[in-house]
Amino acid sequence: MDSSVFNTDTLQDFLLDAQVLLTQSQECLQHLELIANDPDACHCLNNVLGTLARRASTLGLLEVAHYADVLHQLLAPACQQQRLSNEALPTLNACLTLLAWQLELIDVHTGRLALDTFEQVTLLGELATALNQPLPQTCAPCNDIGSNCVHPHPTAPARPPASRPAQRH
C-alpha cells in the first residue's frame, strides 16, 4: 500500500468502528457459549465478520480483510445449518483474539500489518477442522509451496461461452 496516498483519518475511523464490531463479536461468542447454536448470535457474529472483511478490503487492509473473510466463509455454513459445536468455540475465540491483535498492530501511517501468517494459517486450519469445513480454495502459487493463502483472490468475471460458428447442413 502506498503510504503517500493512505488516508490515516479513514484508517483511524475504521479502527474505532472495528473495535466496536470486535466487542460485538465477543458478545455473540459469549452468547453462543451459553446457548449453543443460537441462530441470532451466530447470524450476528457472521455479519460482524463480513462487515469487517468488506470494510478492511475497501481500505486495502488485505491481510485483515482476507482473515476476516475466511472466518466468515467458515462460519456461514455452520451457522446456517446450526452446527457450530461447543468444541469449535475456543478456537473461534482464539481466531477473534488474533483478529483483534491484527487490528492493534496495523501501522497507522502505512496501513501495513507486519506479521507472519503462521498463527493465522494454523488457527484457520484448526477452526476448519473443528467445524468440519474445508478451508477456502487456495491459489496455484500457494498450492505450489504447500501453504494456505493469506491474501485475497479477486474473482474473475465470468466469461461468456465461446461462440461456435453455425453448422451448415
N, C-alpha and C positions, 0 to 999 in steps of 0.2 A: 504494500500500500504506500503510495507516495505521500510522505508527511507534509509536503508543501501544499497539498490540496485537502488535507484531512481537517475536518471541522471538529475541533476539540469541544466546542459547546454542544454540538449534536451528540458526541460521544458521552459527555457528562450527563446529558438528559437521558440517553439510553441506559447508562449505568444506574441512574437513580430509579428509572422505571423497572429495570431488570431486578433490582433488589426487592422491589415490591412484588414482582412476579415470583421471585425465588421464595419469598416469605409465603406467598400464597401456595406454591408447590409443596413446601414443607407442611403447611396446614392440611393440604389434601392428603399427603402421605400419612400424617398422624391420624387422620380420619380413617384412612384405609387400614391402618394398624388396629383401630378399634372395631371397625365394621368392614369385614373382608368383602372385597369386590363391590363396594358401594358404587353404583353407576354414576352418581353425581360427582363424587370425589375423583373417580377415575377420569371422567369426562373433563373435569376442571383441570386436573393435572396434565392431561394430554393437550388441552387447549393452551395452557401456560407454556408448555414446551414448544408447541407450534408457533405461538406468538414470539417467543424468544428467538427461535430459529429464523423466522421471517425478518424480524427487526435487525438481528445481527447480520443477516445476509444483505439487507438493504444498506447497512453501513460498511460492508466489506470486511466484517469480522469473520472471516471464513472458518477458522478453527472452531470458534464458539457456535457459529451457525450450523456447521456440519454435525458437531457433537449433539447439540440440542435436537437437530432434525433426526438423527439416528435414534436418539432416545424416544422421540415422538413416534417414529416408524415402528420401533419395537413394542411400544406400549399400546398403540392403536388396536391391533388385533386382540390382545389380551383383555383390554378394557371392553371392546365391543362384544366379545364372547364371554365376558365375566370370568376370566381365567387368570386373574392376577393373584397368584398364590402368595400366601404369607411368607413362604421361603424366599420369594423374589424381593420382598420389601427391604431387607437390609442392603442388598446390592443396589437397589434403586436409590436408597438413601445415600450410599457411597457415591453413586453417579451424580446425584444432585449436589452433594458436597463438593465434588470435583468441579462441577459447573460453576458453583459459587466462587471457588478458588480461581478458576479461569477468568471470571469477571473481575475479580480483585487484582489480578496480575496483568491486565491489559495495560499497555503503555498508553497513557492518556494523550501523549503528544503524537504518537505514530499510529495508534490503533493496533499495534502488533502484540501478539501473545508469544513470548519466547519460552515455550515449554516443549519438552519432548513429548511424544504422544504415547509412550509405553503404557502409562497408567490408564489413559483414556481407552486405548485399544483393549487392554486387559479387562477393564470394568464393562465395556460394551459386550465383550465375549461372554463374561460371566452372567450378565443380565440376559443375553440372548439364550444362554443355556438354561437359566432359571425359568425363563418364560417359554421355553421350548419353541423358540422362534429362530429362523435363520437371520444372520446379520445381513443388512442390505448388501446388494451385489457390489463387489469391488471392481475397480477398473483394471485394465490389462497391465499397466505398469506396476500397480500394487500387487496383482497376482503374480507377476514375474519375480518379484522379490519376496513373495510369501508374506505380505503384510496386509492388514486391514486398512482401508482407505481412511484418511483423516482429513480429506478435502472434499468439497462439493463436486458433484458431477452435473454439469449443465445438461439438461435433457435436449437432445437434438429434435428439431421439429420433424414431425412425420413427413416422409416424402411420399408423394402420390406414386402409385404403381406406374412402372414404365409402360407406356402405351405400345401396343403391338400394331404393326401395320395390318390393315384389314386383309383377310384372305379372300382371294378370288376363286370362285368355283367355275 
